[in-house]
Structures are given as C-alpha cells and as structure tokens.
Amino acid sequence: SPAGMVLSVLVILLLSVLYEALKMGKAVLLRRALLALPRSLSQEALTEPQEEDTNPAQGSPSFMGFPIFFHRWFRYHVGQTLFHVVQVVLGYMVMLAVMSYNAWIFLGAIVGSTLGYFV
C-alpha cells in the first residue's frame, strides 16, 4: 500500500540519519577518550617520583593518578564499544533495506545519510 511504502521510506530515512549521528558521536567520544589519557604512559613517568615529592611512602603523584586516567579511559572505551555495536546494527539494517532493490527505499537511505551528515 502507498501508506506502508511512505512509512518504510521514512523509517529508513530516520535510521540513516541516526547512523550518521552515531558515527559522529563515536568520533567525539574517541577524541574525549584520547584527551583523558595522560600525555606519557612510559614506565619511567609512572615509577619515578617527582622532584618536589620527598616522601616515598606517599608514592609518585603520576603513579597515583594513573588509575584515575585508566578508569576514565575505560569508561570512554566502553561507551565507544556500545556506540560501535549500535552503529553496526543500524548499518546492516539499512543495508538489508537497500538490498530489497526498491528505488524509494534506496533514495530514503541516501537522503537520510545526507541529512545525517549535514546535521
């Protein structure tokens, strides 16, 4: 029916927009994850005490801060993984819809991808 076709095209269009939005969201999350890492993860930077730190019982500040960076990075990495899974599922759903060889569905996917990238 014509109403079903219009609804199908709109759903594919929205899925394509969401796919592009997730792709951009994943890139933003990757940037934040990289900024959350310390500048140097070398073993020397983690184990050597700082010059102003004379009490060895407290440990090195850079070593004490490492778990904070790791946990923050791990949370970003889990978020990226979830974004990736959703993006792959959406991509396959749009691909399967396009594989129906319907020109209107194909145009809906193209327009949705264009709108998602533009926004």
Contact map, one row per residue, 1 for C-alpha under 8 A:
11111000000000000000000000000000000000000000000000000000000000000000000000000000000000000000000000000000000000000000000
11111100000000000000000000000000000000000000000000000000000000000000000000000000000000000000000000000000000000000000000
11111110000000000000000000000000000000000000000000000000000000000000000000000000000000000000000000000000000000000000000
11111111000000000000000000000000000000000000000000000000000000000000000000000000000000000000000000000000000000000000000
11111111100000000000000000000000000000000000000000000000000000000000000000000000000000000000000000000000000000000000000
01111111110000000000000000000000000000000000000000000000000000000000000000000000000000000000000000000000000000000000000
00111111111000000000000000000000000000000000000000000000000000000000000000000000000000000000000000000000000000000000000
00011111111100000000000000000000000000000000000000000000000000000000000000000000000000000000000000000000100000000000000
00001111111110000000000000000000000000000000000000000000000000000000000000000000000000000000000000000001100110000000000
00000111111111000000000000000000000000000000000000000000000000000000000000000000000000000000000000000000000100000000000
00000011111111100000000000000000000000000000000000000000000000000000000000000000000000000000000000000000000000000000000
00000001111111110000000000000000000000000000000000000000000000000000000000000000000000000000010010000000100110010000000
00000000111111111000000000000000000000000000000000000000000000000000000000000000000000000000000000000000000111111000000
00000000011111111100000000000000000000000000000000000000000000000000000000000000000000000000000000000000000000010000000
00000000001111111110000000000000000000000000000000000000000000000000000000000000000000000100010000000000000010010000000
00000000000111111111000000000000000000000000000000000000000000000000000000000000000000000110010000000000000011011001000
00000000000011111111100000000000000000000000000000000000000000000000000000000000000000000000000000000000000000011111100
00000000000001111111110000000000000000000000000000000000000000000000000000000000000000000000000000000000000000000001000
00000000000000111111111000000000000000000000000000000000000000000000000000000000000000100110000000000000000000001001000
00000000000000011111111100000000000000000000000000000000000000000000000000000000000000000000000000000000000000001001100
00000000000000001111111110000000000000000000000000000000000000000000000000000000000000000000000000000000000000000001100
00000000000000000111111111000000000000000000000000000000000000000000000000000000001000100000000000000000000000000000000
00000000000000000011111111100000000000000000000000000000000000000000000000000000000000100000000000000000000000000000000
00000000000000000001111111110000000000000000000000000000000000000000000000000000000000000000000000000000000000000000000
00000000000000000000111111111000000000000000000000000000000000000000000000000000001000000000000000000000000000000000000
00000000000000000000011111111100000000000000000000000000000000000000000000000001001100000000000000000000000000000000000
00000000000000000000001111111110000000000000000000000000000000000000000000000000000000000000000000000000000000000000000
00000000000000000000000111111111000000000000000000000000000000000000000000000000000000000000000000000000000000000000000
00000000000000000000000011111111100000000000000000000000000000000000000000010011000000000000000000000000000000000000000
00000000000000000000000001111111110000000000000000000000000000000000000000011001000000000000000000000000000000000000000
00000000000000000000000000111111111000000000000000000000000000000000000000000000000000000000000000000000000000000000000
00000000000000000000000000011111111100000000000000000000000000000000000000010000000000000000000000000000000000000000000
00000000000000000000000000001111111110000000000000000000000000000000000110011000000000000000000000000000000000000000000
00000000000000000000000000000111111110000000000000000000000000000000000010000000000000000000000000000000000000000000000
00000000000000000000000000000011111111000000000000000000000000000000000000000000000000000000000000000000000000000000000
00000000000000000000000000000001111111000000000000000000000000000000100110000000000000000000000000000000000000000000000
00000000000000000000000000000000111111100000000000000000000000000000110010000000000000000000000000000000000000000000000
00000000000000000000000000000000001111111000000000000000000000000100100000000000000000000000000000000000000000000000000
00000000000000000000000000000000000011111000000000000000000000000000000000000000000000000000000000000000000000000000000
00000000000000000000000000000000000001111100100000000000000000000000000000000000000000000000000000000000000000000000000
00000000000000000000000000000000000001111110110000000000000000000000000000000000000000000000000000000000000000000000000
00000000000000000000000000000000000000011111110000000000000000000000000000000000000000000000000000000000000000000000000
00000000000000000000000000000000000000001111111000000000000000000000000000000000000000000000000000000000000000000000000
00000000000000000000000000000000000000000111111100000000000000000000000000000000000000000000000000000000000000000000000
00000000000000000000000000000000000000011111111100000000000001100000000000000000000000000000000000000000000000000000000
00000000000000000000000000000000000000001111111100000000000101100100000000000000000000000000000000000000000000000000000
00000000000000000000000000000000000000000011111110000000000101100000000000000000000000000000000000000000000000000000000
00000000000000000000000000000000000000000001111111000000000100000000000000000000000000000000000000000000000000000000000
00000000000000000000000000000000000000000000001111101101001111000000000000000000000000000000000000000000000000000000000
00000000000000000000000000000000000000000000000111111000000110000000000000000000000000000000000000000000000000000000000
00000000000000000000000000000000000000000000000011111100000000000000000000000000000000000000000000000000000000000000000
00000000000000000000000000000000000000000000000001111100000000000000000000000000000000000000000000000000000000000000000
00000000000000000000000000000000000000000000000011111111000100000000000000000000000000000000000000000000000000000000000
00000000000000000000000000000000000000000000000010111111000000000000000000000000000000000000000000000000000000000000000
00000000000000000000000000000000000000000000000000001111111000000000000000000000000000000000000000000000000000000000000
00000000000000000000000000000000000000000000000010001111111100000000000000000000000000000000000000000000000000000000000
00000000000000000000000000000000000000000000000000000011111000000000000000000000000000000000000000000000000000000000000
00000000000000000000000000000000000000000000000000000011111100000000000000000000000000000000000000000000000000000000000
00000000000000000000000000000000000000000000000010000011111110110000000000000000000000000000000000000000000000000000000
00000000000000000000000000000000000000000000011111001001011111110000000000000000000000000000000000000000000000000000000
00000000000000000000000000000000000000000000000011000000001111111000000000000000000000000000000000000000000000000000000
00000000000000000000000000000000000000000000111010000000000111111100000000000000000000000000000000000000000000000000000
00000000000000000000000000000000000000000000111000000000001111111110000000000000000000000000000000000000000000000000000
00000000000000000000000000000000000000000000000000000000001111111110000000000000000000000000000000000000000000000000000
00000000000000000000000000000000000000000000000000000000000011111111100000000000000000000000000000000000000000000000000
00000000000000000000000000000000000001000000010000000000000001111111110000000000000000000000000000000000000000000000000
00000000000000000000000000000000000000000000000000000000000000111111111000000000000000000000000000000000000000000000000
00000000000000000000000000000000000000000000000000000000000000001111111100000000000000000000000000000000000000000000000
00000000000000000000000000000000000111000000000000000000000000001111111110000000000000000000000000000000000000000000000
00000000000000000000000000000000000010000000000000000000000000000111111111000000000000000000000000000000000000000000000
00000000000000000000000000000000000000000000000000000000000000000011111111100000000000000000000000000000000000000000000
00000000000000000000000000000000100100000000000000000000000000000001111111110000000000000000000000000000000000000000000
00000000000000000000000000000000110110000000000000000000000000000000111111111000000000000000000000000000000000000000000
00000000000000000000000000000000000000000000000000000000000000000000011111111100000000000000000000000000000000000000000
00000000000000000000000000000000000000000000000000000000000000000000001111111110000000000000000000000000000000000000000
00000000000000000000000000001101100000000000000000000000000000000000000111111111000000000000000000000000000000000000000
00000000000000000000000000000100100000000000000000000000000000000000000011111111100000000000000000000000000000000000000
00000000000000000000000000000000000000000000000000000000000000000000000001111111110000000000000000000000000000000000000
00000000000000000000000000001000000000000000000000000000000000000000000000111111111000000000000000000000000000000000000
00000000000000000000000001001100000000000000000000000000000000000000000000011111111100000000000000000000000000000000000
00000000000000000000000000000000000000000000000000000000000000000000000000001111111110000000000000000000000000000000000
00000000000000000000000000000000000000000000000000000000000000000000000000000111111111000000000000000000000000000000000
00000000000000000000010011000000000000000000000000000000000000000000000000000011111111100000000000000000000000000000000
00000000000000000000000001000000000000000000000000000000000000000000000000000001111111110000000000000000000000000000000
00000000000000000000000000000000000000000000000000000000000000000000000000000000111111111000000000000000000000000000000
00000000000000000000000000000000000000000000000000000000000000000000000000000000011111111100000000000000000000000000000
00000000000000000010011000000000000000000000000000000000000000000000000000000000001111111110000000000000000000000000000
00000000000000000000000000000000000000000000000000000000000000000000000000000000000111111111000000000000000000000000000
00000000000000000000000000000000000000000000000000000000000000000000000000000000000011111111100000000000000000000000000
00000000000000110010000000000000000000000000000000000000000000000000000000000000000001111111110000000000000000000000000
00000000000000010010000000000000000000000000000000000000000000000000000000000000000000111111111000000000000000000000000
00000000000000000000000000000000000000000000000000000000000000000000000000000000000000011111111100000000000000000000000
00000000000000000000000000000000000000000000000000000000000000000000000000000000000000001111111110000000000000000000000
00000000000100110000000000000000000000000000000000000000000000000000000000000000000000000111111111000000000010000000000
00000000000000000000000000000000000000000000000000000000000000000000000000000000000000000011111111100000000000000000000
00000000000000000000000000000000000000000000000000000000000000000000000000000000000000000001111111110000000000000000000
00000000000100000000000000000000000000000000000000000000000000000000000000000000000000000000111111110000110000000000000
00000000000000000000000000000000000000000000000000000000000000000000000000000000000000000000011111111100110010000000000
00000000000000000000000000000000000000000000000000000000000000000000000000000000000000000000001111111100000000000000000
00000000000000000000000000000000000000000000000000000000000000000000000000000000000000000000000111111100000000000000000
00000000000000000000000000000000000000000000000000000000000000000000000000000000000000000000000001111110110000000000000
00000000000000000000000000000000000000000000000000000000000000000000000000000000000000000000000001111111110000000000000
00000000000000000000000000000000000000000000000000000000000000000000000000000000000000000000000000001111111000000000000
00000000100000000000000000000000000000000000000000000000000000000000000000000000000000000000000000000111111100000000000
00000001100100000000000000000000000000000000000000000000000000000000000000000000000000000000000011001111111110000000000
00000000000000000000000000000000000000000000000000000000000000000000000000000000000000000000000011001111111111000000000
00000000000000000000000000000000000000000000000000000000000000000000000000000000000000000000000000000011111111100000000
00000000110110000000000000000000000000000000000000000000000000000000000000000000000000000000000000000001111111110000000
00000000100110110000000000000000000000000000000000000000000000000000000000000000000000000000010001000000111111111000000
00000000000010010000000000000000000000000000000000000000000000000000000000000000000000000000000000000000011111111100000
00000000000010000000000000000000000000000000000000000000000000000000000000000000000000000000000000000000001111111110000
00000000000111111000000000000000000000000000000000000000000000000000000000000000000000000000000000000000000111111111000
00000000000010011011000000000000000000000000000000000000000000000000000000000000000000000000000000000000000011111111100
00000000000000001000000000000000000000000000000000000000000000000000000000000000000000000000000000000000000001111111110
00000000000000001000000000000000000000000000000000000000000000000000000000000000000000000000000000000000000000111111111
00000000000000011111100000000000000000000000000000000000000000000000000000000000000000000000000000000000000000011111111
00000000000000001001100000000000000000000000000000000000000000000000000000000000000000000000000000000000000000001111111
00000000000000000000000000000000000000000000000000000000000000000000000000000000000000000000000000000000000000000111111
00000000000000000000000000000000000000000000000000000000000000000000000000000000000000000000000000000000000000000011111
